[in-house]
Amino acid sequence: MAQQVGGGTRRACLDLYGDLIAESREEETREREEKVKKQQLDLQGKLDAALEKIKTLESQNETLERNISCLYYTAKEEIKRKDFIIADLRKQLSWKINNTKSNRRV
């Protein structure tokens, strides 16, 4: 037989405490869920920022690759132009040296 405690049975007291414990667990669960949702939003924001940064860096990388390719082509053409100028100057120098030698012999 259940004992009377404060106008109710011991079973009624246990039910009351059981309800309090269940409510406390539900509150803890809600708090954890909110915390996890906040963390998820924070991580999603960081992920979005990182993906945007990757997109920006990929775009910059493509631009730099095009620029270095153009620079390489320009430098290669400039070397050809300078080689032509050097060859022409050597011919002129050789011609002047040969003319000077022939003028001295005469």
N, CA, C and O atoms as a GROMACS GRO file, in nm:
protein
  424
    1MET      N    1   0.083  -0.117   0.000
    1MET     CA    2   0.000   0.000   0.000
    1MET      C    3   0.088   0.124   0.000
    1MET      O    4   0.190   0.129   0.069
    2ALA      N    5   0.048   0.223  -0.077
    2ALA     CA    6   0.125   0.346  -0.089
    2ALA      C    7   0.104   0.434   0.032
    2ALA      O    8  -0.006   0.444   0.085
    3GLN      N    9   0.212   0.496   0.076
    3GLN     CA   10   0.204   0.586   0.191
    3GLN      C   11   0.159   0.724   0.145
    3GLN      O   12   0.186   0.768   0.034
    4GLN      N   13   0.089   0.789   0.238
    4GLN     CA   14   0.043   0.925   0.211
    4GLN      C   15   0.158   1.021   0.243
    4GLN      O   16   0.215   1.015   0.351
    5VAL      N   17   0.190   1.110   0.150
    5VAL     CA   18   0.294   1.211   0.172
    5VAL      C   19   0.238   1.342   0.122
    5VAL      O   20   0.213   1.358   0.003
    6GLY      N   21   0.217   1.436   0.211
    6GLY     CA   22   0.168   1.568   0.175
    6GLY      C   23   0.038   1.564   0.098
    6GLY      O   24   0.020   1.644   0.006
    7GLY      N   25  -0.051   1.480   0.130
    7GLY     CA   26  -0.181   1.477   0.067
    7GLY      C   27  -0.186   1.389  -0.056
    7GLY      O   28  -0.293   1.378  -0.116
    8GLY      N   29  -0.076   1.324  -0.098
    8GLY     CA   30  -0.079   1.236  -0.216
    8GLY      C   31  -0.005   1.109  -0.186
    8GLY      O   32   0.051   1.093  -0.078
    9THR      N   33  -0.004   1.022  -0.276
    9THR     CA   34   0.068   0.896  -0.256
    9THR      C   35   0.212   0.912  -0.298
    9THR      O   36   0.248   1.007  -0.368
   10ARG      N   37   0.296   0.819  -0.256
   10ARG     CA   38   0.437   0.820  -0.294
   10ARG      C   39   0.449   0.805  -0.445
   10ARG      O   40   0.538   0.864  -0.507
   11ARG      N   41   0.362   0.728  -0.505
   11ARG     CA   42   0.362   0.709  -0.649
   11ARG      C   43   0.336   0.843  -0.719
   11ARG      O   44   0.400   0.872  -0.821
   12ALA      N   45   0.247   0.921  -0.668
   12ALA     CA   46   0.216   1.052  -0.726
   12ALA      C   47   0.338   1.142  -0.718
   12ALA      O   48   0.365   1.218  -0.810
   13CYS      N   49   0.414   1.134  -0.608
   13CYS     CA   50   0.536   1.214  -0.593
   13CYS      C   51   0.640   1.171  -0.696
   13CYS      O   52   0.707   1.255  -0.756
   14LEU      N   53   0.652   1.041  -0.717
   14LEU     CA   54   0.749   0.992  -0.815
   14LEU      C   55   0.710   1.038  -0.955
   14LEU      O   56   0.796   1.076  -1.035
   15ASP      N   57   0.581   1.035  -0.985
   15ASP     CA   58   0.534   1.084  -1.115
   15ASP      C   59   0.567   1.231  -1.132
   15ASP      O   60   0.608   1.274  -1.240
   16LEU      N   61   0.550   1.308  -1.026
   16LEU     CA   62   0.579   1.451  -1.030
   16LEU      C   63   0.727   1.474  -1.057
   16LEU      O   64   0.763   1.556  -1.141
   17TYR      N   65   0.813   1.401  -0.984
   17TYR     CA   66   0.957   1.414  -1.006
   17TYR      C   67   0.996   1.361  -1.144
   17TYR      O   68   1.082   1.417  -1.212
   18GLY      N   69   0.932   1.254  -1.183
   18GLY     CA   70   0.958   1.198  -1.317
   18GLY      C   71   0.928   1.301  -1.424
   18GLY      O   72   1.003   1.315  -1.521
   19ASP      N   73   0.818   1.372  -1.408
   19ASP     CA   74   0.782   1.476  -1.504
   19ASP      C   75   0.886   1.589  -1.503
   19ASP      O   76   0.923   1.641  -1.609
   20LEU      N   77   0.933   1.627  -1.383
   20LEU     CA   78   1.035   1.732  -1.373
   20LEU      C   79   1.165   1.688  -1.440
   20LEU      O   80   1.229   1.766  -1.511
   21ILE      N   81   1.202   1.564  -1.418
   21ILE     CA   82   1.324   1.510  -1.480
   21ILE      C   83   1.308   1.509  -1.632
   21ILE      O   84   1.400   1.546  -1.705
   22ALA      N   85   1.192   1.464  -1.679
   22ALA     CA   86   1.167   1.460  -1.823
   22ALA      C   87   1.171   1.600  -1.882
   22ALA      O   88   1.228   1.620  -1.989
   23GLU      N   89   1.112   1.697  -1.813
   23GLU     CA   90   1.114   1.835  -1.861
   23GLU      C   91   1.256   1.889  -1.862
   23GLU      O   92   1.295   1.961  -1.954
   24SER      N   93   1.333   1.854  -1.761
   24SER     CA   94   1.472   1.898  -1.753
   24SER      C   95   1.552   1.840  -1.869
   24SER      O   96   1.632   1.910  -1.931
   25ARG      N   97   1.530   1.713  -1.899
   25ARG     CA   98   1.600   1.648  -2.011
   25ARG      C   99   1.558   1.710  -2.144
   25ARG      O  100   1.641   1.730  -2.233
   26GLU      N  101   1.431   1.739  -2.157
   26GLU     CA  102   1.383   1.803  -2.279
   26GLU      C  103   1.448   1.940  -2.297
   26GLU      O  104   1.486   1.978  -2.407
   27GLU      N  105   1.459   2.014  -2.187
   27GLU     CA  106   1.522   2.146  -2.192
   27GLU      C  107   1.670   2.132  -2.231
   27GLU      O  108   1.720   2.209  -2.314
   28GLU      N  109   1.739   2.035  -2.171
   28GLU     CA  110   1.880   2.011  -2.205
   28GLU      C  111   1.892   1.974  -2.352
   28GLU      O  112   1.983   2.020  -2.421
   29THR      N  113   1.800   1.892  -2.398
   29THR     CA  114   1.802   1.850  -2.539
   29THR      C  115   1.780   1.970  -2.630
   29THR      O  116   1.850   1.984  -2.730
   30ARG      N  117   1.686   2.056  -2.597
   30ARG     CA  118   1.660   2.176  -2.677
   30ARG      C  119   1.783   2.267  -2.678
   30ARG      O  120   1.820   2.322  -2.782
   31GLU      N  121   1.846   2.282  -2.561
   31GLU     CA  122   1.965   2.367  -2.553
   31GLU      C  123   2.077   2.310  -2.639
   31GLU      O  124   2.147   2.385  -2.708
   32ARG      N  125   2.094   2.178  -2.634
   32ARG     CA  126   2.197   2.114  -2.717
   32ARG      C  127   2.166   2.133  -2.866
   32ARG      O  128   2.255   2.161  -2.946
   33GLU      N  129   2.037   2.116  -2.901
   33GLU     CA  130   1.997   2.134  -3.040
   33GLU      C  131   2.025   2.276  -3.087
   33GLU      O  132   2.075   2.296  -3.198
   34GLU      N  133   1.995   2.374  -3.005
   34GLU     CA  134   2.021   2.514  -3.040
   34GLU      C  135   2.171   2.538  -3.057
   34GLU      O  136   2.215   2.605  -3.150
   35LYS      N  137   2.248   2.481  -2.964
   35LYS     CA  138   2.393   2.496  -2.972
   35LYS      C  139   2.448   2.433  -3.100
   35LYS      O  140   2.533   2.491  -3.168
   36VAL      N  141   2.397   2.315  -3.133
   36VAL     CA  142   2.441   2.246  -3.253
   36VAL      C  143   2.400   2.324  -3.377
   36VAL      O  144   2.477   2.335  -3.473
   37LYS      N  145   2.279   2.380  -3.377
   37LYS     CA  146   2.233   2.460  -3.491
   37LYS      C  147   2.320   2.584  -3.508
   37LYS      O  148   2.353   2.621  -3.621
   38LYS      N  149   2.356   2.649  -3.398
   38LYS     CA  150   2.444   2.766  -3.406
   38LYS      C  151   2.580   2.726  -3.461
   38LYS      O  152   2.637   2.797  -3.544
   39GLN      N  153   2.633   2.613  -3.414
   39GLN     CA  154   2.762   2.566  -3.464
   39GLN      C  155   2.752   2.534  -3.613
   39GLN      O  156   2.843   2.564  -3.690
   40GLN      N  157   2.640   2.471  -3.651
   40GLN     CA  158   2.620   2.436  -3.791
   40GLN      C  159   2.616   2.563  -3.877
   40GLN      O  160   2.678   2.567  -3.984
   41LEU      N  161   2.544   2.664  -3.832
   41LEU     CA  162   2.538   2.790  -3.907
   41LEU      C  163   2.675   2.856  -3.916
   41LEU      O  164   2.714   2.907  -4.021
   42ASP      N  165   2.748   2.852  -3.805
   42ASP     CA  166   2.882   2.909  -3.802
   42ASP      C  167   2.973   2.835  -3.900
   42ASP      O  168   3.047   2.897  -3.977
   43LEU      N  169   2.968   2.703  -3.897
   43LEU     CA  170   3.051   2.622  -3.987
   43LEU      C  171   3.009   2.641  -4.133
   43LEU      O  172   3.094   2.645  -4.222
   44GLN      N  173   2.880   2.653  -4.156
   44GLN     CA  174   2.832   2.676  -4.293
   44GLN      C  175   2.882   2.810  -4.344
   44GLN      O  176   2.922   2.823  -4.460
   45GLY      N  177   2.882   2.910  -4.257
   45GLY     CA  178   2.935   3.040  -4.294
   45GLY      C  179   3.083   3.033  -4.328
   45GLY      O  180   3.129   3.091  -4.426
   46LYS      N  181   3.158   2.960  -4.245
   46LYS     CA  182   3.301   2.943  -4.271
   46LYS      C  183   3.324   2.867  -4.401
   46LYS      O  184   3.414   2.901  -4.478
   47LEU      N  185   3.244   2.765  -4.425
   47LEU     CA  186   3.256   2.687  -4.548
   47LEU      C  187   3.226   2.775  -4.669
   47LEU      O  188   3.300   2.772  -4.768
   48ASP      N  189   3.119   2.853  -4.663
   48ASP     CA  190   3.084   2.943  -4.772
   48ASP      C  191   3.197   3.042  -4.799
   48ASP      O  192   3.231   3.070  -4.914
   49ALA      N  193   3.254   3.097  -4.691
   49ALA     CA  194   3.365   3.192  -4.706
   49ALA      C  195   3.486   3.123  -4.770
   49ALA      O  196   3.552   3.181  -4.857
   50ALA      N  197   3.515   3.001  -4.726
   50ALA     CA  198   3.629   2.928  -4.781
   50ALA      C  199   3.606   2.896  -4.929
   50ALA      O  200   3.699   2.907  -5.010
   51LEU      N  201   3.485   2.856  -4.965
   51LEU     CA  202   3.454   2.827  -5.105
   51LEU      C  203   3.465   2.952  -5.191
   51LEU      O  204   3.513   2.947  -5.304
   52GLU      N  205   3.421   3.064  -5.138
   52GLU     CA  206   3.432   3.191  -5.211
   52GLU      C  207   3.579   3.229  -5.229
   52GLU      O  208   3.619   3.277  -5.335
   53LYS      N  209   3.659   3.207  -5.125
   53LYS     CA  210   3.803   3.235  -5.132
   53LYS      C  211   3.869   3.146  -5.237
   53LYS      O  212   3.953   3.192  -5.314
   54ILE      N  213   3.830   3.019  -5.240
   54ILE     CA  214   3.884   2.927  -5.340
   54ILE      C  215   3.849   2.974  -5.480
   54ILE      O  216   3.933   2.973  -5.570
   55LYS      N  217   3.725   3.017  -5.498
   55LYS     CA  218   3.680   3.066  -5.629
   55LYS      C  219   3.762   3.188  -5.671
   55LYS      O  220   3.806   3.198  -5.785
   56THR      N  221   3.784   3.279  -5.577
   56THR     CA  222   3.864   3.399  -5.605
   56THR      C  223   4.008   3.361  -5.640
   56THR      O  224   4.065   3.414  -5.735
   57LEU      N  225   4.066   3.271  -5.562
   57LEU     CA  226   4.204   3.230  -5.586
   57LEU      C  227   4.219   3.157  -5.720
   57LEU      O  228   4.319   3.176  -5.790
   58GLU      N  229   4.120   3.075  -5.756
   58GLU     CA  230   4.125   3.007  -5.885
   58GLU      C  231   4.121   3.108  -5.998
   58GLU      O  232   4.193   3.094  -6.097
   59SER      N  233   4.037   3.209  -5.984
   59SER     CA  234   4.028   3.314  -6.086
   59SER      C  235   4.160   3.390  -6.097
   59SER      O  236   4.209   3.415  -6.207
   60GLN      N  237   4.218   3.425  -5.984
   60GLN     CA  238   4.346   3.496  -5.984
   60GLN      C  239   4.456   3.408  -6.045
   60GLN      O  240   4.541   3.456  -6.119
   61ASN      N  241   4.452   3.278  -6.014
   61ASN     CA  242   4.550   3.186  -6.066
   61ASN      C  243   4.541   3.179  -6.219
   61ASN      O  244   4.644   3.180  -6.287
   62GLU      N  245   4.420   3.171  -6.272
   62GLU     CA  246   4.402   3.168  -6.417
   62GLU      C  247   4.456   3.296  -6.481
   62GLU      O  248   4.523   3.291  -6.584
   63THR      N  249   4.428   3.409  -6.419
   63THR     CA  250   4.478   3.536  -6.470
   63THR      C  251   4.630   3.539  -6.469
   63THR      O  252   4.692   3.582  -6.567
   64LEU      N  253   4.690   3.494  -6.360
   64LEU     CA  254   4.836   3.493  -6.350
   64LEU      C  255   4.898   3.398  -6.453
   64LEU      O  256   5.003   3.427  -6.511
   65GLU      N  257   4.833   3.284  -6.477
   65GLU     CA  258   4.884   3.190  -6.577
   65GLU      C  259   4.882   3.254  -6.716
   65GLU      O  260   4.977   3.239  -6.793
   66ARG      N  261   4.772   3.324  -6.748
   66ARG     CA  262   4.765   3.392  -6.878
   66ARG      C  263   4.873   3.500  -6.887
   66ARG      O  264   4.940   3.513  -6.989
   67ASN      N  265   4.887   3.577  -6.780
   67ASN     CA  266   4.986   3.684  -6.780
   67ASN      C  267   5.128   3.632  -6.796
   67ASN      O  268   5.207   3.688  -6.872
   68ILE      N  269   5.161   3.524  -6.725
   68ILE     CA  270   5.298   3.471  -6.734
   68ILE      C  271   5.322   3.412  -6.873
   68ILE      O  272   5.433   3.419  -6.925
   69SER      N  273   5.217   3.355  -6.932
   69SER     CA  274   5.230   3.302  -7.068
   69SER      C  275   5.256   3.416  -7.166
   69SER      O  276   5.343   3.404  -7.253
   70CYS      N  277   5.182   3.524  -7.153
   70CYS     CA  278   5.204   3.641  -7.240
   70CYS      C  279   5.342   3.700  -7.217
   70CYS      O  280   5.410   3.738  -7.313
   71LEU      N  281   5.384   3.707  -7.093
   71LEU     CA  282   5.516   3.760  -7.061
   71LEU      C  283   5.626   3.674  -7.122
   71LEU      O  284   5.724   3.725  -7.176
   72TYR      N  285   5.609   3.542  -7.113
   72TYR     CA  286   5.707   3.450  -7.171
   72TYR      C  287   5.714   3.468  -7.323
   72TYR      O  288   5.823   3.476  -7.380
   73TYR      N  289   5.598   3.476  -7.387
   73TYR     CA  290   5.594   3.494  -7.532
   73TYR      C  291   5.661   3.626  -7.571
   73TYR      O  292   5.741   3.631  -7.665
   74THR      N  293   5.629   3.731  -7.499
   74THR     CA  294   5.688   3.863  -7.526
   74THR      C  295   5.839   3.860  -7.509
   74THR      O  296   5.912   3.913  -7.592
   75ALA      N  297   5.887   3.798  -7.402
   75ALA     CA  298   6.032   3.788  -7.377
   75ALA      C  299   6.100   3.707  -7.487
   75ALA      O  300   6.209   3.743  -7.532
   76LYS      N  301   6.036   3.600  -7.530
   76LYS     CA  302   6.092   3.515  -7.636
   76LYS      C  303   6.105   3.595  -7.767
   76LYS      O  304   6.206   3.586  -7.835
   77GLU      N  305   6.002   3.672  -7.800
   77GLU     CA  306   6.005   3.755  -7.920
   77GLU      C  307   6.109   3.866  -7.908
   77GLU      O  308   6.177   3.900  -8.005
   78GLU      N  309   6.122   3.922  -7.789
   78GLU     CA  310   6.222   4.028  -7.766
   78GLU      C  311   6.363   3.973  -7.782
   78GLU      O  312   6.451   4.040  -7.836
   79ILE      N  313   6.385   3.851  -7.737
   79ILE     CA  314   6.518   3.788  -7.753
   79ILE      C  315   6.547   3.767  -7.901
   79ILE      O  316   6.659   3.791  -7.946
   80LYS      N  317   6.447   3.723  -7.978
   80LYS     CA  318   6.467   3.706  -8.122
   80LYS      C  319   6.502   3.840  -8.187
   80LYS      O  320   6.592   3.847  -8.270
   81ARG      N  321   6.430   3.944  -8.147
   81ARG     CA  322   6.456   4.077  -8.203
   81ARG      C  323   6.597   4.124  -8.169
   81ARG      O  324   6.668   4.177  -8.255
   82LYS      N  325   6.639   4.104  -8.044
   82LYS     CA  326   6.773   4.145  -8.002
   82LYS      C  327   6.880   4.062  -8.073
   82LYS      O  328   6.984   4.115  -8.111
   83ASP      N  329   6.854   3.931  -8.091
   83ASP     CA  330   6.949   3.847  -8.163
   83ASP      C  331   6.966   3.896  -8.307
   83ASP      O  332   7.077   3.898  -8.360
   84PHE      N  333   6.856   3.936  -8.369
   84PHE     CA  334   6.863   3.990  -8.506
   84PHE      C  335   6.945   4.118  -8.507
   84PHE      O  336   7.029   4.137  -8.596
   85ILE      N  337   6.922   4.207  -8.412
   85ILE     CA  338   6.996   4.333  -8.403
   85ILE      C  339   7.145   4.305  -8.381
   85ILE      O  340   7.230   4.368  -8.444
   86ILE      N  341   7.176   4.211  -8.292
   86ILE     CA  342   7.317   4.177  -8.264
   86ILE      C  343   7.383   4.122  -8.390
   86ILE      O  344   7.496   4.158  -8.423
   87ALA      N  345   7.311   4.032  -8.459
   87ALA     CA  346   7.368   3.974  -8.582
   87ALA      C  347   7.392   4.084  -8.686
   87ALA      O  348   7.495   4.083  -8.753
   88ASP      N  349   7.300   4.177  -8.697
   88ASP     CA  350   7.316   4.288  -8.792
   88ASP      C  351   7.435   4.376  -8.753
   88ASP      O  352   7.515   4.415  -8.839
   89LEU      N  353   7.447   4.405  -8.625
   89LEU     CA  354   7.560   4.486  -8.579
   89LEU      C  355   7.694   4.415  -8.602
   89LEU      O  356   7.793   4.480  -8.634
   90ARG      N  357   7.698   4.285  -8.586
   90ARG     CA  358   7.820   4.208  -8.611
   90ARG      C  359   7.858   4.215  -8.759
   90ARG      O  360   7.975   4.228  -8.795
   91LYS      N  361   7.756   4.206  -8.844
   91LYS     CA  362   7.782   4.216  -8.989
   91LYS      C  363   7.838   4.354  -9.021
   91LYS      O  364   7.934   4.366  -9.097
   92GLN      N  365   7.778   4.458  -8.964
   92GLN     CA  366   7.826   4.594  -8.989
   92GLN      C  367   7.970   4.610  -8.939
   92GLN      O  368   8.054   4.670  -9.007
   93LEU      N  369   7.997   4.557  -8.821
   93LEU     CA  370   8.132   4.567  -8.764
   93LEU      C  371   8.231   4.491  -8.851
   93LEU      O  372   8.341   4.540  -8.878
   94SER      N  373   8.193   4.374  -8.894
   94SER     CA  374   8.280   4.294  -8.978
   94SER      C  375   8.308   4.366  -9.110
   94SER      O  376   8.421   4.368  -9.158
   95TRP      N  377   8.206   4.425  -9.166
   95TRP     CA  378   8.220   4.499  -9.292
   95TRP      C  379   8.314   4.618  -9.273
   95TRP      O  380   8.400   4.643  -9.357
   96LYS      N  381   8.298   4.691  -9.162
   96LYS     CA  382   8.384   4.808  -9.135
   96LYS      C  383   8.528   4.765  -9.113
   96LYS      O  384   8.621   4.830  -9.159
   97ILE      N  385   8.546   4.654  -9.041
   97ILE     CA  386   8.683   4.605  -9.016
   97ILE      C  387   8.747   4.564  -9.148
   97ILE      O  388   8.862   4.598  -9.174
   98ASN      N  389   8.673   4.493  -9.231
   98ASN     CA  390   8.728   4.450  -9.360
   98ASN      C  391   8.757   4.570  -9.450
   98ASN      O  392   8.859   4.572  -9.519
   99ASN      N  393   8.670   4.669  -9.450
   99ASN     CA  394   8.693   4.789  -9.529
   99ASN      C  395   8.814   4.866  -9.478
   99ASN      O  396   8.892   4.919  -9.558
  100THR      N  397   8.831   4.874  -9.348
  100THR     CA  398   8.945   4.946  -9.290
  100THR      C  399   9.074   4.874  -9.327
  100THR      O  400   9.173   4.940  -9.358
  101LYS      N  401   9.075   4.742  -9.324
  101LYS     CA  402   9.195   4.664  -9.359
  101LYS      C  403   9.228   4.683  -9.507
  101LYS      O  404   9.344   4.701  -9.542
  102SER      N  405   9.127   4.680  -9.593
  102SER     CA  406   9.152   4.697  -9.735
  102SER      C  407   9.198   4.838  -9.767
  102SER      O  408   9.279   4.857  -9.858
  103ASN      N  409   9.148   4.937  -9.693
  103ASN     CA  410   9.191   5.075  -9.717
  103ASN      C  411   9.337   5.092  -9.672
  103ASN      O  412   9.409   5.171  -9.734
  104ARG      N  413   9.381   5.026  -9.571
  104ARG     CA  414   9.518   5.036  -9.522
  104ARG      C  415   9.615   4.969  -9.620
  104ARG      O  416   9.730   5.013  -9.633
  105ARG      N  417   9.572   4.867  -9.686
  105ARG     CA  418   9.659   4.794  -9.778
  105ARG      C  419   9.680   4.874  -9.907
  105ARG      O  420   9.780   4.854  -9.976
  106VAL      N  421   9.593   4.958  -9.936
  106VAL     CA  422   9.603   5.031 -10.062
  106VAL      C  423   9.698   5.146 -10.052
  106VAL      O  424   9.717   5.218 -10.150
   0.00000   0.00000   0.00000
